[in-house]
């Protein structure tokens, strides 16, 4: 099938004709168009790497202006379904559950003290395991990524700078080095909540220094290929961070995810 010609996609199929019927009384035309194209992509009609028809062709087929078509493509790009490629147009992306969850997560999560407690309970289940696995399976490149995060964190606390992002980078590098894809996906999904929890636990210079020291112990255990020590170091690090959470100014208030 020629993906560049939208009209060919609907020939001889009553079902496809029905899919192009839009509710004109509904003001969210772009949402209907986005759903239509999402369904067609998920069905396999358009595969990763395929170029979608142009805005003009889609607008002509659906009898709408190009504005809702453009907005529909933007929403699909935000969700990671498609991407804009200069010189080609809108291209279907490989499905990436991690990216999709990372986008959806902040939209459905209200950060409260209870959520932060639940977060640490969950992290205590998976991150010590991930550190243990990283000590067994981390590649030289993955260990180098951890070392870079450790170095950047050291410089952050020495310069009394915020360290939330580099702290996440270190933890995420450990998750990736576990070579467990689900662990990595979950880490990305929780990134927004974790970013806020780190803001609450890395709020002063002393804590930032302690976090660096604890991260370095985890890193050294992984570097030494000592799974038991890596697991224990991660477990102790998370417990220490969790203990100070209720003492952070403002921690008792509920907050919305950014």
N, C-alpha and C positions, 0 to 999 in steps of 0.2 A: 504494500500500500504506500502511496506517495504521501508522506506526512505533511508535505507542504501545501496540500490542497484539502481544505477542511470539508468542502462539499462532498468529496468522495467518501468521507467517513460515514455519511448518513444515508447513502444510496441503498435502497432496497431493504431497509431495516425500520419497521414501524417503531420498535423500541427506541432506536436512536432518535427518531423524529419526536417521540414523546419527551425525550430528555432535553430537547432544545426548547420546549415550551416553558417560558418564564412567566411568573406571576407579575403582571404589570402593575398591580395595585400595591405590591410590596416595594418599599423604597430601597431595600437592600438588594438591588439587582446584582451588584458585584459579588455578594455572598452566594447568590444562586449560581452565578457563572463559575465562581471558585469551586463550589461543590460539584458542579457538572464536570469540570476538568479534573478535579481530584479523583472522582469516580472513574473517569476514563483512563487516567494514569494508573490507578490502583488495579484496574481490571487487566492491565497488561497491553491495552490497545496502543499506548505510547510507552515505550521502554526507555530505561536510562540511556542518555546520549541522544535521543530523538529530539529534533527541533520542532517546537509547536508552530502552528500556523501564525501568521502575523496578527497584530491587533486589528488591522483593517479587515482581514479575512474573517476573524472570529466575530467581529462586530457586524459585518454584513450578513453572515449566516444566522446570527441570533436577532438581527434587526434591532440593534441597540447602538448607542454611540460608542466611541472608543474609550470614553472615560471609565465606565464601570468595568470594561475589559482590562484596562490598565490597572485599576485597583484590585481586581481579582488576581491578576498575576503577581502583584506586590504581596498580597496576603499569602499566596502559595509559596512565594520565595521566602517569606518570613518563616513559614513552617518547614522550609527545607525540601519542599516537593520539587521545585524548579529553581533555576538560577539564570540570571541575565548574562549572556556572553557577548562581548563586543564583536561585531562583525558576523554573528550567527543569529542571535535572537534569544528566545526563551528556550532553555534546554532542560529536559527532565533529568533530575538527579537520582543517584543511587539512594535507596531507602536507608535512612540512618536513624534508628530508634533513639539513640542517645541524644541527637540534636533535637528530635521532636519532643522528647520528654523534658529537655532543658528549657525549651520554649514554653511548654504547657505548665511546668511545675510552678513558676512564680505566679501564674495567673490563677491558680487554684489553692494556693497556700497562704493562710494568714499566720503570721509569726507571733506566737504568744509564748509566755513562759512554759506552758505545758508542751507546746510543739518543740521548744528547745530541749526540754528534758527528754522527750521522745526521741529527738535527733541523737542525743548522746547515748541513749540506751541502744539505739540501732547501730550507731557507729562502733560501739564497743563489741558488737556481734561480728561486724565484717572487717573492720580495719586491722585489728590484731592478726586476723587470719590472712589478710592481704599482705601485711608486712612479713609474716612467716613465709608465704608463698614467694614473695619478692626475693627473700634471702636465698631461695632455692633456684629461681628461674630468671632473675633480672639479667638482661643483656648488658654489655659494656656501654651501649648507648643509653640505656635506661638508667644505669648507675650514674652516668655523666649528667643526665638531666636532673637527678636528685642532687648531685654535688653542686650544680649551678644554682638550684633553688636554695640550698643551704648557704652558699656564699652570698647570694643576694639578701637572704634574711639576716645574716651576720652584719652586712653593711647597713641594713635598715635599722636594726636596733642600735648600732654604734652612732648612727646619725639621728637617732630619735625620730625615725620616720614610721609612718603607718606600714603594717606588715600583713594585712589581711590577704592581699592577692598572692604574695609570694608564699604565704603559709598554705593557701589552697593549692598552689602549684606543687609544693612538696608533697602534700598528701595525695594529690591526684597522680603524681608521678609514681608513688608507691602503689596506688591502685592499678595503674596501667602495668606496672612491673609484675603484678601478681599473675598476669596472663590469664585472667578470668574476665571475659568480656562483660558478663552481667555485673560484676563488681565495678568495672569501669563505667558502665552505663548508669548505674545507680549513683555513683559519685557525681557524674555530670548532672543528673536529674536534681540532686540535692544542692547543687552549687550555690543557688541564690540563698537558701536557708543557711547553708554552711558559711557563706560570706557574712551574713548578719551575725551568726553565733561567734565568728572570729572577731568581729567588731566589738562584741560584748566581752570577749575574754582576752583581747590583746590591747586593752585600753590604756595601759601605762607602761612605762619603760621597763620596770622590773619584770612584768609578765612577758613582755616581748623578748627580753633576754632569756628568761626561763624556757620559753617556747623554743627559742633557737637551740639552747642546750639540749632540750629533750629531743628535738628533731635530729640533732647531730648524733645522739645516742642511737636512735633508730637507724639512721643512715650508716653509722659505723657497724652496727650489727648486720645489716644487709650486705655491706661491703665485705665483711668477714665471712659471709655465707653461714651465719649462725641463726637459723630459723627460730629456735626457742627464745634466744635473747631479743631478736627483733620483735617477736610477738609480745613478749613481756614489756619491752620498752614502749611499744605503741599503746598497750593497755594502760600502763602507768601514766603516760602522757595525756590520754583522753580523760582519765579519772581526775588528774590534777586540774585540767581545764574545766571540767564539769563542776568541781567543787567550788570554784571561785565565781561561777555564773550568778548565783543569787546575790552576791555581794557587789555586783557591778551597778553603778548608779543608773537608775532607770530600768533595770532588768525586770522589775515587777510590773511594768506597763506592757500592754499589748501593742504590737506594731504591725503595720501592713508591709508586705514584701515590696521592695522598690520595683 
